[in-house]
Amino acid sequence: MKITALRTVTAIAAVLLTAGTLTACSGNSTPAENPASSGASQAPASSSAKIALLLPESKTTRYEAYDRPLFEQKVKELCPDCTVVYSNADQDAAKQQQQAESALTQGVKVMVLDPVDSSAAASIVEEATAQNVPVISYDRLINSNKIAFYLSFDNEKVGVLQATALDAKLKEDGKDTGNIIMINGSPTDNNAVLFKKGAHSVFDKSGLKILAEFDTPDWSPDQAQQWMAGQVTKFSGQIDGVYAANDGTAGGAIAAMKAAGVNPIPPVTGQDAELAGIQRIVSGDQYMTIYKALKQEAETAAQLAVDVVNGVTLTGTSGATDGVPTTLLVPVVVTVKNIMDTVVKDGFYTVAQICTPEYAAACTAAGIK
């Protein structure tokens, strides 16, 4: 995918202002509060701007539990009279297309889109752009030459961090040439492609042997579990580690191994720092996860959207992705050793949330209190 130079959001906003159609809101924070934006806000024209937030699915807990409420709260803070037009596509690209069309019909001024299918979503961008509605590609990169901004994490680095952590753990356990299973993410998710690429960049020169590899449709934990059950049977006693691209697929893989009586469970990676994943790390069932500061990502997206409404020029803090202004946030490895210094310190979870009665003893042993 090659993205050519884009019209800037400033140009789009100028056209909308000329036409008298751009609505704005009061209470916009200064550019210093949002490093992804620059320039001065235009005078408010209305207090009823609509901002679309389209998220891809609900199987991964982050979207409904964090991304949506954090985004909506920040928009409310920055623009009290703005309205967020929200939809979740439930992993259905056709449904997301319909949701986007509905949002455009409702007169949204900017669209924050996390695509189900990175390629299929290009048609949404085409339609939005034709109506002078800028599209911010949120978390996953949309394969379009017309997106206005790309906000995510360094997703190839996520794969590198996961694979490096697993490789180091196996070497620590004396399995320098151990056997691993790879459970990747959805093949329609551009992020999953990058996670996989980053992981392979480590594994392919590590001395570890990949016994089998699977791209998980729709990021489904159930499908990851079903596939892993077959691999446990096929490679009985040979699996030294499992690369799972996120906590959902990790949970599926661990469930399959437990059902087959595998003991001890080999080191398993993950991503998203889901509460269930953190608790599995505390109990020793999962080795690590990747913590992504979802609060920062969602609030930055909200700031970007409100800035578009107010005619502020958007500039990325990570340069550009093939001409598109880009901000890539930093992912962090979490193991049992640094839970207190990451997800607890940031207020992502409290100790009480993690250390329920089932995990109380393990929390005490790990110094989580």
PEDA-V659331 format. One line per field, one symbol per residue. phi: phi as a letter, one per 40 degrees, with the letter a starting at -180 (. if undefined). psi: psi as a letter, one per 20 degrees, with the letter a starting at -180 (. if undefined). burial: # if it has 16 or more other C-alpha atoms within 10 Angstrom, else .. A space follows every 50 residues. Layout:
phi=???
psi=???
burial=???
This chain:
phi=.bbccbcccdcccccccdcgbccbbcgcccdccbccbahbcccdbabbcb bcbbbcabcccdcccbdcccccccccccadbcbccbabcfgbccccdccc ccccccgccabbbbccbccccdcccdccccbfbcbccbgbcccacbccab babccccdcccccccccccccccgbcbcbbbbbcccccbdccccdccccc ccccbcgcbccaaaccdffcdcccccccdcccccbdgbccabcbcacccc ccccccccccgcacccdbcaahfcdccccccdcgcbcaabcbcccccccc cccdccccdcgcccbccbgabfgcdbbbcccbcbbccbdccbccdcgcbc dcccccdcbdccccccgca
psi=ppprqrprhggghgghghikipqrqrjprqhhinijqrrqqrpphrkkqp ppooqhrjhphhghhfgghgghghghghnhjqppoqqpilkohhhhghhg hgghhikqiqpoooqgohghihhggggghhjkoqpoopgpppmqjjqhqo parnhhhghggghgggggghhhjkmhkrpqpporapiiohghghgggggh hghijiiqpohqqpoopjkohghgggghhhhhgglpjioiqpophrhghg hggghghghijpprprppraqilqghgghhggijhqgrrpppnhgggghg ggggghhghjkppppqikcqolipppporpqpppahhkghiehghijgqr hhggmrhhjgghgghiko.
burial=.....#.###.##..##....#####.#..#..#####..##.##...## #######..####...##.####################.#.#.###.## ..##..################.###.##..################### #################.##....##.####################### ###..#.###...############.###.##......############ #######....#..###########.###################.#### #################..##.#######.######..##.###...##. #..##....#.##..#.#.
